[in-house]
C-alpha cells in the first residue's frame, strides 16, 4: 500500500486584503472573500496581524489616514 502526499504552496493573501480588513473588519473580509477561518487567519498572520488590528482600531476611531498606511 502506498500513500501519496501532495505538497502545494499556500496561496498568498489576496491583493487588497489588508486594506479591506482595516476598512471592513473581520466580518467584511468574511463576506468579501468567503474563505474558511483558518485561511483568513493565515492571511492575517502573513500581513502582520497586530499592525492591521492597530490600524483597524484607528480607522474605527475616525482616523482615515490608517488606510493610507496599509501597504498596497
N, C-alpha and C positions, 0 to 999 in steps of 0.2 A: 504494500500500500504506500503510495507516495502522496505527499502533501505539497500543494502549490501555494506559495506565499507571494502575494502581489505587493510590490512596493512602488507607490507612486507619490511624487511630491505633493504636498498640500497646495491648494490654490492660495495665492496671497489675498490679502484683504482687497476688496474691490476698490476701484478708483472712486474717490469721494466719500468713502466710508467714514473717515474721521470727521469730516465737516458735517456729514449727516448726523453723526452721533452727537456732536456738540449742539447742533441746531434742534434735533428732534428727540434725543434721548434714546433709551433702550427700546421703548415701545415703538418709536419711529423706525429704528433700524429693523425691528422685528417685522413690522408691516411692510417696509420697503423691500427688504431682501428675502424675507420668508425662509431664512436658513435656520437650521437647528441651533439650539442654545450653545452646544459645545463648539460649533463652528464660529458663532458670533463672539464667544469668549476668546477663542484663539485669535480672531481678527483684532479684538480689543487689546490683547496682550502684544500682538505684533506692532500695534500703533501707539504703544505706551499708554496703557490704561489709566494710570494715575494722572498723567498730564491731561488726557482727554476729559477725565472727570472734573478736574480743576477748571478747565476751560468751559465745560458744561455748566458748572455752578456759576461762574462769572457771567456767562451768557444769560442764564435764567434770572440773574440779578439786574439785567439790563445792559450789560457791557457788550455791545455788538462788536467791539474790536477783538473779542475772543475768537470769532470766526476767521478773522484775518490771520491769526496766529497759527491756525491749523495748517500743517504742511499740505500742499496740493497733491 
